């Protein structure tokens, strides 16, 4: 049975995001909950805590743990998630890029600032998708915000650091400094996407998005993003340290991601 319908695919292509309701099984959610607890108790060397000193709550993130946390590997390479990615990207062989754990404890003041993921990554290509999987209720006040259609805007922005929202560099060929709040409003309508466990919020790497803190929210906000790419995606160097900071390991700009770090999933 298809997990994604034609309307979902069209929304993803035109808006740059779509909310898929109740598409994950209880088994998948339980598996991911176990994986997150393992990740919190044993972070990788790439883990971050974005909570400023003297601030409330905690904003934890970590990524690329799927080869050591088997629960992440199972979800990434089997069951519903790769099928959803393949259907949205119109491919029978999606390639897994990486997973990303994002946990905001209750009362976390730190927001996720406006950004698009594409400049942070060391890849180029338009056939891609992030599957944002909430493990807790994410009501409207703390939900993801998207700028509709922003993935199609022919502008790319220098990434900002999450810890203080400062730019990685002041200038870079093909990129511009991130726009002001007033300029963002001119790029398209802002849409808020509340979600529940079992839902998946799918969005393009170039779609501009943000999320508030959880200052007035009494529960945790545990999320895992699973990122997949299609046939057109190629390795690319950046004038800054990428996130995740993958090393080339023999890959040159323009090469396909044909190695075990980025497995293809046959659907």
HUMO-V550255 format. One record per residue. N is the residue number from 0. RES is the residue in three letters. BURIAL is b if it has 16 or more other C-alpha atoms within 10 Angstrom, else e. Layout:
N | RES | BURIAL
N | RES | BURIAL
//
This chain:
0 | UNK | e
1 | UNK | e
2 | UNK | b
3 | UNK | b
4 | UNK | e
5 | UNK | e
6 | UNK | e
7 | UNK | b
8 | UNK | b
9 | UNK | e
10 | UNK | b
11 | UNK | b
12 | UNK | b
13 | UNK | e
14 | UNK | b
15 | UNK | b
16 | UNK | b
17 | UNK | b
18 | UNK | b
19 | UNK | b
20 | UNK | e
21 | UNK | e
22 | UNK | b
23 | UNK | b
24 | UNK | e
25 | UNK | e
26 | UNK | e
27 | UNK | b
28 | UNK | b
29 | UNK | e
30 | UNK | b
31 | UNK | b
32 | UNK | b
33 | UNK | e
34 | UNK | b
35 | UNK | b
36 | UNK | e
37 | UNK | e
38 | UNK | b
39 | UNK | e
40 | UNK | e
41 | UNK | e
42 | UNK | b
43 | UNK | e
44 | UNK | e
45 | UNK | e
46 | UNK | b
47 | UNK | b
48 | UNK | e
49 | UNK | b
50 | UNK | b
51 | UNK | e
52 | UNK | e
53 | UNK | e
54 | UNK | e
55 | UNK | b
56 | UNK | b
57 | UNK | b
58 | UNK | b
59 | UNK | b
60 | UNK | b
61 | UNK | b
62 | UNK | b
63 | UNK | b
64 | UNK | b
65 | UNK | b
66 | UNK | e
67 | UNK | e
68 | UNK | b
69 | UNK | b
70 | UNK | b
71 | UNK | b
72 | UNK | b
73 | UNK | b
74 | UNK | b
75 | UNK | b
76 | UNK | b
77 | UNK | e
78 | UNK | e
79 | UNK | b
80 | UNK | b
81 | UNK | b
82 | UNK | b
83 | UNK | b
84 | UNK | b
85 | UNK | b
86 | UNK | b
87 | UNK | b
88 | UNK | b
89 | UNK | e
90 | UNK | b
91 | UNK | b
92 | UNK | b
93 | UNK | b
94 | UNK | b
95 | UNK | b
96 | UNK | b
97 | UNK | b
98 | UNK | b
99 | UNK | b
100 | UNK | b
101 | UNK | b
102 | UNK | b
103 | UNK | b
104 | UNK | b
105 | UNK | b
106 | UNK | b
107 | UNK | b
108 | UNK | b
109 | UNK | b
110 | UNK | b
111 | UNK | b
112 | UNK | b
113 | UNK | b
114 | UNK | b
115 | UNK | b
116 | UNK | b
117 | UNK | b
118 | UNK | b
119 | UNK | b
120 | UNK | b
121 | UNK | b
122 | UNK | b
123 | UNK | b
124 | UNK | e
125 | UNK | b
126 | UNK | b
127 | UNK | b
128 | UNK | b
129 | UNK | b
130 | UNK | b
131 | UNK | b
132 | UNK | b
133 | UNK | b
134 | UNK | b
135 | UNK | b
136 | UNK | b
137 | UNK | b
138 | UNK | e
139 | UNK | e
140 | UNK | b
141 | UNK | b
142 | UNK | b
143 | UNK | b
144 | UNK | b
145 | UNK | b
146 | UNK | b
147 | UNK | b
148 | UNK | b
149 | UNK | b
150 | UNK | b
151 | UNK | e
152 | UNK | e
153 | UNK | e
154 | UNK | e
155 | UNK | b
156 | UNK | b
157 | UNK | b
158 | UNK | b
159 | UNK | b
160 | UNK | e
161 | UNK | b
162 | UNK | b
163 | UNK | e
164 | UNK | e
165 | UNK | e
166 | UNK | e
167 | UNK | b
168 | UNK | e
169 | UNK | e
170 | UNK | e
171 | UNK | e
172 | UNK | e
173 | UNK | e
174 | UNK | e
175 | UNK | e
176 | UNK | b
177 | UNK | b
178 | UNK | e
179 | UNK | e
180 | UNK | e
181 | UNK | e
182 | UNK | e
183 | UNK | b
184 | UNK | e
185 | UNK | e
186 | UNK | e
187 | UNK | b
188 | UNK | e
189 | UNK | b
190 | UNK | e
191 | UNK | b
192 | UNK | b
193 | UNK | b
194 | UNK | b
195 | UNK | b
196 | UNK | b
197 | UNK | b
198 | UNK | b
199 | UNK | b
200 | UNK | b
201 | UNK | b
202 | UNK | b
203 | UNK | b
204 | UNK | b
205 | UNK | b
206 | UNK | b
207 | UNK | b
208 | UNK | b
209 | UNK | b
210 | UNK | b
211 | UNK | b
212 | UNK | b
213 | UNK | b
214 | UNK | b
215 | UNK | e
216 | UNK | b
217 | UNK | e
218 | UNK | e
219 | UNK | b
220 | UNK | b
221 | UNK | b
222 | UNK | b
223 | UNK | b
224 | UNK | b
225 | UNK | b
226 | UNK | b
227 | UNK | b
228 | UNK | b
229 | UNK | b
230 | UNK | b
231 | UNK | e
232 | UNK | b
233 | UNK | b
234 | UNK | b
235 | UNK | b
236 | UNK | b
237 | UNK | e
238 | UNK | e
239 | UNK | e
240 | UNK | e
241 | UNK | b
242 | UNK | e
243 | UNK | b
244 | UNK | e
245 | UNK | e
246 | UNK | e
247 | UNK | e
248 | UNK | e
249 | UNK | e
250 | UNK | b
251 | UNK | e
252 | UNK | e
253 | UNK | e
254 | UNK | e
255 | UNK | b
256 | UNK | b
257 | UNK | e
258 | UNK | e
259 | UNK | e
260 | UNK | e
261 | UNK | e
262 | UNK | b
263 | UNK | b
264 | UNK | b
265 | UNK | e
266 | UNK | e
//
